[in-house]
Amino acid sequence: MKKKPIKVLYSHLGQYKAVGLAWKEDRVIAIDKRLKGIQKIDTTLHELLHVMFPELTESQVTKSASEMAKVLWDLGVRFVDNG
């Protein structure tokens, strides 16, 4: 059975004291809309990893997301605001 696509939401997450959240079963992530730069890339990757590989520990997710974010940043990957 084909998995449904991962949905990405952008919102203020201050009330959760978090910069990102993941609902693994629903395949939904939320990213704090105030994030910028490498922190936005890192947080997005972090929450995606939680959904894609739910068996990973928090430590594994944190380390992997940070390493990937640094590589992407060094390659010049940036978010563009088209709004």
matplotlib code that plots the C-alpha trace (Angstrom):
import matplotlib.pyplot as plt

x = [0.0, 1.3, 2.0, 0.3, 2.5, 4.0, 2.1, 4.1, 2.4, 3.9, 2.7, 3.7, 4.6, 5.6, 2.7, 4.3, 7.7, 9.0, 10.3, 9.0, 6.5, 5.7, 2.6, 4.2, 1.0, -0.7, 2.5, 2.2, 4.9, 4.7, 7.5, 7.6, 7.1, 9.6, 12.6, 15.1, 18.4, 20.1, 17.8, 14.8, 16.5, 17.7, 14.2, 12.5, 14.9, 14.5, 10.7, 10.8, 13.2, 10.7, 7.9, 10.0, 12.0, 9.9, 12.2, 15.1, 15.8, 15.7, 19.5, 19.8, 17.3, 19.0, 22.5, 21.4, 19.3, 22.1, 24.7, 22.4, 21.5, 25.1, 25.9, 22.9, 23.8, 27.4, 26.0, 24.0, 20.6, 18.2, 14.5, 13.1, 10.0, 7.8, 4.9]
y = [0.0, 3.4, 5.8, 9.2, 12.2, 14.0, 17.3, 20.3, 23.0, 26.3, 27.9, 29.7, 26.9, 28.9, 27.5, 24.1, 25.3, 23.7, 24.8, 21.6, 18.9, 15.5, 13.4, 10.2, 8.2, 11.0, 11.9, 15.6, 17.9, 21.5, 23.9, 27.2, 29.9, 32.2, 29.9, 31.0, 29.9, 26.6, 26.2, 26.0, 23.4, 21.4, 21.5, 20.5, 17.5, 16.6, 16.3, 14.6, 11.9, 11.3, 10.6, 8.6, 6.6, 6.3, 3.7, 6.1, 7.5, 11.2, 11.3, 9.6, 12.0, 15.1, 14.0, 13.0, 16.1, 18.4, 16.7, 16.8, 20.4, 21.4, 19.6, 21.2, 24.7, 24.3, 23.4, 26.6, 25.2, 28.0, 28.5, 31.1, 33.2, 33.3, 34.9]
z = [0.0, -1.0, 1.9, 1.8, 1.2, 4.2, 4.9, 6.1, 8.1, 9.2, 12.4, 15.5, 17.9, 20.9, 23.0, 22.6, 23.5, 20.3, 16.9, 15.2, 15.8, 14.1, 14.0, 12.7, 12.2, 10.3, 8.3, 9.3, 10.5, 11.8, 11.6, 13.5, 10.8, 12.4, 11.7, 9.2, 7.7, 8.7, 11.7, 9.4, 7.3, 10.4, 12.0, 8.8, 8.3, 12.0, 11.8, 8.4, 9.8, 12.7, 10.2, 7.7, 10.2, 13.4, 14.8, 15.2, 18.7, 19.3, 19.5, 16.1, 14.5, 16.0, 14.9, 11.4, 10.8, 11.9, 9.7, 6.7, 7.3, 7.4, 4.2, 2.4, 3.8, 2.6, -0.8, -0.9, -0.2, 1.1, 1.5, -0.8, 0.3, -2.7, -0.7]

ax = plt.figure().add_subplot(projection="3d")
ax.plot(x, y, z, "-o")
ax.set_aspect("equal")
plt.show()
